[in-house]
Amino acid sequence: MIVLWVVIGLVVVVVLWVVATYNGLVRLRNQFKNAWAQIDVQLKRRHDLIPNLVETAKGYMTHERETLEAVTKARNLAAQASGAGEASQAEQGLTGALGQFFLIVERYPDLKANQNFLSLQEELASTENKIGFARQFYNDQVMKHNIRIQSFPATVVAGTFHFTQAELFELEDEAEREVPEVKF
């Protein structure tokens, strides 16, 4: 009789452990999905600001049509991207196009003094900061999720219930990892 109670007790402990581990994995998965949604919100804001910035600049930058078109094309590609890997690549292209755009803006003092343009530029800079923080939070959540599903014994439950590793939001362009050189 005692052996039966010990066996029942062990089965109950194992079942409770599996349930607790499964629920923990679900919580981690939902946290990184929520973190991705937060990045998505900031990217949407960025994508909404860019056409206004380009429109404001068009009147001043009559000879820079290619640059304006490149920004618009990169913005459209980034807006259509799905998943961390594809979005990361598209956002890198958009960041490069915006970099070119702002380099050319320096040639137009009237544009740089335009209050509407300055306001849009400030909003875009603020959004870029928010995107950076959201990416960092997302990668932290993905790391927690991936560590948990790779750690024994949780990996047994993760494999049984088909939990898979999440993809980090990473820079693929080595130039973006380099520290900018400042010269006076």
C-alpha positions in Angstrom: 0.0 0.0 0.0 2.8 2.5 0.9 4.5 1.7 -2.5 1.3 2.6 -4.3 1.2 6.0 -2.5 4.8 6.7 -3.3 4.3 5.9 -7.0 1.1 8.1 -7.0 3.1 10.9 -5.3 5.9 10.6 -7.8 3.5 10.7 -10.7 1.8 13.8 -9.3 5.1 15.5 -8.8 6.2 14.7 -12.4 2.8 15.9 -13.8 3.0 19.1 -11.7 6.6 19.7 -12.9 5.6 19.2 -16.6 2.6 21.6 -16.2 4.8 24.2 -14.5 7.5 23.9 -17.1 5.0 24.0 -20.0 3.4 27.1 -18.5 6.8 28.8 -18.0 7.7 28.1 -21.7 4.3 29.5 -22.8 5.0 32.7 -20.7 8.4 33.1 -22.2 7.1 32.6 -25.7 4.4 35.2 -25.2 6.9 37.6 -23.7 9.2 37.6 -26.7 6.2 37.8 -29.1 5.0 40.8 -27.1 8.5 42.3 -27.4 8.4 41.8 -31.1 5.0 43.6 -31.2 6.6 46.5 -29.4 9.3 46.7 -32.1 6.6 46.5 -34.7 4.8 49.5 -33.2 7.9 51.6 -33.3 8.8 50.5 -36.8 5.2 51.4 -37.9 5.7 54.9 -36.4 9.1 55.2 -38.2 7.5 54.1 -41.5 4.7 56.6 -41.0 7.1 59.5 -40.3 9.3 58.9 -43.3 6.8 59.9 -46.1 6.1 63.1 -44.3 9.8 63.9 -44.0 10.4 63.1 -47.7 7.4 65.2 -48.7 8.7 68.2 -46.7 12.2 67.8 -48.3 10.9 67.4 -51.9 10.2 71.1 -52.3 13.8 71.9 -51.4 15.7 69.0 -52.9 14.7 69.2 -56.5 17.9 67.6 -57.8 18.0 64.7 -55.3 15.2 62.6 -56.8 17.2 59.3 -56.7 17.9 59.7 -53.0 14.2 60.4 -52.2 13.1 57.4 -54.3 15.7 55.2 -52.5 14.3 56.2 -49.1 10.7 55.6 -50.3 11.6 52.2 -51.8 13.6 51.1 -48.6 10.7 52.3 -46.4 8.2 50.2 -48.5 10.4 47.1 -48.3 10.8 47.5 -44.5 7.1 48.0 -44.1 6.4 44.7 -45.9 9.0 42.6 -44.0 7.9 39.9 -41.7 9.8 38.1 -39.0 12.9 39.2 -37.1 15.4 38.2 -39.8 13.6 39.7 -42.8 12.8 42.9 -40.8 16.3 43.2 -39.6 17.7 43.2 -43.2 15.0 45.5 -44.5 15.5 48.0 -41.6 19.3 48.0 -42.3 18.5 49.0 -45.9 16.2 51.8 -44.6 18.8 53.0 -42.1 21.3 53.3 -44.9 18.9 55.1 -47.2 18.1 57.5 -44.4 21.8 58.1 -43.7 22.3 59.1 -47.3 19.2 61.3 -47.1 20.4 63.2 -44.1 23.9 63.6 -45.6 22.3 65.3 -48.6 20.1 67.4 -46.3 23.2 69.1 -45.1 23.5 70.8 -48.6 20.2 72.6 -48.1 20.3 75.2 -45.3 16.8 76.4 -46.0 15.5 72.9 -45.5 17.5 72.4 -42.3 15.9 75.6 -41.0 12.4 74.6 -41.9 10.4 74.1 -38.6 8.2 71.3 -40.0 11.3 69.4 -41.2 13.1 69.9 -37.9 10.1 68.6 -36.0 9.8 65.5 -38.2 13.5 64.9 -37.9 13.3 65.1 -34.1 10.4 62.7 -34.0 12.3 60.3 -36.2 15.3 60.5 -33.9 13.1 59.8 -30.9 11.6 56.9 -32.7 15.0 55.5 -33.6 15.9 55.5 -29.9 12.7 53.7 -29.0 13.4 51.1 -31.7 16.8 50.5 -30.2 15.4 50.0 -26.7 12.6 47.7 -28.1 15.2 45.6 -30.0 17.3 45.2 -26.9 14.2 44.1 -24.9 13.1 41.7 -27.6 16.6 40.1 -27.8 16.6 39.8 -24.0 13.3 38.0 -24.1 14.4 35.7 -27.0 17.5 34.9 -25.1 15.5 33.9 -22.0 13.2 31.8 -24.1 16.0 30.1 -26.0 18.0 29.3 -22.8 15.0 27.8 -21.2 14.1 25.5 -24.1 17.7 24.4 -24.5 18.2 23.7 -20.7 17.8 20.2 -19.3 15.2 19.0 -18.2 13.0 21.7 -19.7 14.2 20.7 -23.2 12.3 17.5 -22.8 9.0 19.3 -22.3 10.0 21.9 -25.0 10.6 19.1 -27.5 7.5 17.3 -26.7 5.3 20.3 -27.1 7.2 21.6 -30.2 8.7 24.8 -28.7 11.3 26.1 -31.1 14.1 28.7 -30.8 13.2 32.3 -31.5 15.2 34.4 -33.9 17.3 37.3 -32.5 17.1 40.8 -34.1 20.7 41.1 -35.3 22.8 43.4 -37.4 24.0 41.7 -40.5 25.9 44.7 -41.9 29.4 44.8 -40.3 29.6 48.6 -41.1 26.9 49.2 -38.6 28.9 47.6 -35.8 31.9 49.9 -36.3 32.3 52.9 -34.0 31.8 56.1 -36.0 35.0 58.2 -36.4 34.6 61.8 -35.1 36.9 64.5 -36.4 37.1 68.1 -35.4 
